[in-house]
């Protein structure tokens, strides 16, 4: 006969074993997720298929993790205190992005951002509960640091010219490996080579390095094992050297800011140790920065095994010395320092004096490196970047311009914003000058214009509440409790502070780190019961689990479908390279568009395909299909310039210039610094107006001429505005008159019997060299306009006669024309 007590114990044991297995499966999944994500380079604001697919895969993995978490934690889910209700409130972040879909400037980018915020919410919820477990917390912290150090090593492999080695390692799980190497792990811009590692953008890599520099210092001072102290000390030099190689001014400016803020959380003994470790590693890194930089520049031009070996020898040798010093300091000096400063540490304001002193010392160091010959110890490319740190430097002025333009967007989309990717879609309409930047270079402003004031208030309330409660808990906690989750504060504070100047959070991996870190901070925050909304029974557990699980399933299914769409779009592009079969190319495009009907990449390819077939056989069905496809997609993507250009080309192909002109005119305000757009309007307006004039339709002629000349006036106002830009700020893309624009604008004014406006327009295009026919024609019409005003320019007429013997007769004929 079976023992009922034994049976209950056996059942309880099996349930415990099942929960334990689920817990370890969840931890393993998070570890793999953190290891896989950074090598995907998922920059959410890019429409290219190869960058979108990793985002959707990340969403799939995140959804599987949250479902696993629900299965593992179902019995322990409660809604009784502030911490638990944060797991509910985080769901408001994707909700605000869903709300912004109502006024989204780009439906595709907005949907991408909805999915990304679902990933962030999931990582926060998982972090909130998993990081409350000591074992889970230790494993995730170890994984995070390991991944960070691998990223540092990955970047240095590329700096020393060993990109093929790094590519061979990552090609199995990253789609960013091209031709055997990871693309743009060392980027090139006007400053030369800049280290970027997995991020392909130096400033974001600098933010990442800054966070993990302080994380490494933290672990040096808290590790109990000698090898932990030595290894984290060892990694300080590669991190600082990598930071210098990014040439990021923003990183160097924000590093002391974050450093001082973090010092405020530490006791005086720890503050001094942090300063000591950063000082030792910093000096060592500066000493080797010149040979490491020079070797890297040479190796990226021409690889040499001996050169790479020399570079690694210098770096690893210096790191080993710093690692040894770190262990010695922690073993022999740190205990005595903490003991001697014990009484001082007990005072209330003791943690303020050293940060204040470090600000003064930091200011002196900045002066020495920027204002004196000490900068000569640095490599030339680094010293030049330091010299250019000032508020009149072009990148600073450009950022201020971005911020002002972002506020213009907000003014038009104040409450719920313009959806995810709003800046990338709208900035050309609001920009102050013709720059190109698909990022606002300020995460908070970019977030504000995407979700509006409502969503921004929700987000900032969420963030600030966590910081407030974490700091309260930190103050009340003992040393062990403070250290247990301090890594997460370091990561979140470093990335968010640097994101004031750049778009780090546009990288999904960086966002995951921040929200996982917020979850870690919330896991140990000073949490109070919420009696009014306290729900501890199975009903609350069931409702919350059902809501989160249902949302996860929806996001999971959507992401799987989006992956299928992206793969279909990629297949179509591959087929185009090897086949001319219409049906073969169209099939994957139809699949993509059946899932994402307005996906720009596939819309453009399919429209181009239709137009090509129409050109070949003049079948109007294909032309109509192209126009219908583009017009339908533009309802969701009204600011997509490539689609609008394709539509204009389609109308021109069908010889329907009136429709093409209407598209150009109706959308000109969206691209107000695109000179080619204005040039098309002016030239087409002239052609259509003269056509109407030839048909005797004066009213239509005046309509086209008036619209085109108004655009020309806008161009002159823009050119004048650019002269007012602050000294040091770059104009951006070219924005200037072309001979055709000037000639056509002048002729249109002339034909509208506006000789004064005609003369003013044509005068802009008069050149000293009249050898070109276009230059001669401008002068003829200009002189004719002067004749209409009973004026003349004998000097210019004589000059024209030198290249055109019949100049006087030609000018008189133009003057006698009546319209």
Number of C-alpha atoms within 10 A of each C-alpha: 3 6 7 9 9 10 11 11 11 12 12 12 12 12 12 12 12 14 17 13 13 18 19 14 16 23 21 16 17 22 18 13 17 19 17 17 20 21 22 26 23 24 22 21 22 16 16 14 18 18 19 22 22 24 28 26 18 22 26 22 19 25 26 18 23 23 20 19 23 21 17 20 17 16 13 12 20 21 23 19 18 21 25 22 16 19 23 16 14 22 19 18 20 21 15 23 30 21 18 28 23 14 17 28 27 29 26 21 24 25 19 25 23 23 23 24 26 25 27 26 26 28 25 28 27 26 26 25 22 23 26 19 12 10 12 19 20 14 15 20 19 13 17 18 17 13 17 23 19 13 23 24 18 23 25 28 21 25 29 25 24 20 24 18 15 21 22 13 16 20 17 9 12 18 17 23 22 13 9 16 20 28 19 21 25 26 17 14 7 6 12 11 20 27 29 30 29 22 28 20 22 26 27 27 26 32 28 25 27 26 25 25 26 23 21 24 22 22 19 29 21 16 14 12 11 15 14 17 27 24 20 25 30 26 23 29 29 23 28 23 24 26 27 24 25 25 25 22 21 20 25 20 14 19 21 16 15 20 23 19 14 19 21 18 17 18 19 24 21 20 21 19 22 20 17 15 22 20 12 16 28 16 14 20 25 18 15 19 23 18 17 23 24 14 21 25 18 16 20 17 10 10 16 16 12 9 17 21 12 16 23 16 12 15 21 16 13 20 23 17 16 25 25 18 19 28 24 15 20 21 15 10 13 18 12 13 17 18 11 12 15 14 10 15 17 12 9 8 10 17 21 17 11 19 22 14 12 18 15 12 12 15 12 13 13 16 13 13 17 19 13 10 9 13 19 14 14 20 19 14 18 21 17 16 14 21 14 14 17 12 11 14 15 18 18 18 19 23 16 17 17 26 18 17 22 23 17 17 25 22 13 12 22 18 18 25 31 31 34 31 29 31 28 21 24 22 24 23 20 20 23 20 23 20 18 12 15 16 19 26 21 23 20 20 20 27 23 28 30 33 34 26 18 16 25 22 13 16 21 12 12 17 14 11 15 23 19 13 19 25 19 14 19 21 12 12 15 10 10 9 13 19 14 19 24 21 23 23 20 23 25 22 19 27 26 22 16 28 22 16 20 23 23 27 24 23 19 24 24 26 21 24 22 25 27 26 26 26 29 30 30 31 25 23 23 20 17 11 14 15 11 8 12 16 17 14 13 14 11 16 18 15 11 19 20 13 12 21 20 13 15 23 17 13 21 21 15 17 23 17 16 21 22 18 25 30 19 21 28 19 16 24 17 12 16 16 9 8 11 11 10 14 9 13 22 20 14 23 26 19 19 28 20 12 16 18 17 23 25 23 20 27 26 22 19 23 22 17 19 24 25 17 16 21 15 8 9 13 13 15 11 19 22 15 16 24 19 14 20 23 16 14 20 20 13 18 23 20 22 18 15 12 22 21 16 20 26 20 17 26 19 15 15 14 11 13 19 15 15 22 22 14 17 21 19 9 16 17 13 19 21 21 26 18 18 14 16 23 21 17 26 29 19 21 30 25 18 19 25 22 14 18 17 11 11 12 13 15 12 17 24 20 14 24 27 20 15 29 26 14 21 23 13 15 22 16 11 18 16 11 12 16 10 8 14 12 11 14 15 17 17 14 13 12 18 13 17 13 17 16 25 25 26 26 29 30 27 28 24 25 20 18 15 16 24 17 19 27 25 17 25 27 18 17 21 19 13 9 10 18 13 10 10 15 19 21 20 27 25 24 25 33 27 27 29 19 19 19 14 8 11 15 11 10 8 15 17 14 16 22 13 12 14 16 11 11 21 16 10 15 20 15 12 18 21 11 10 9 10
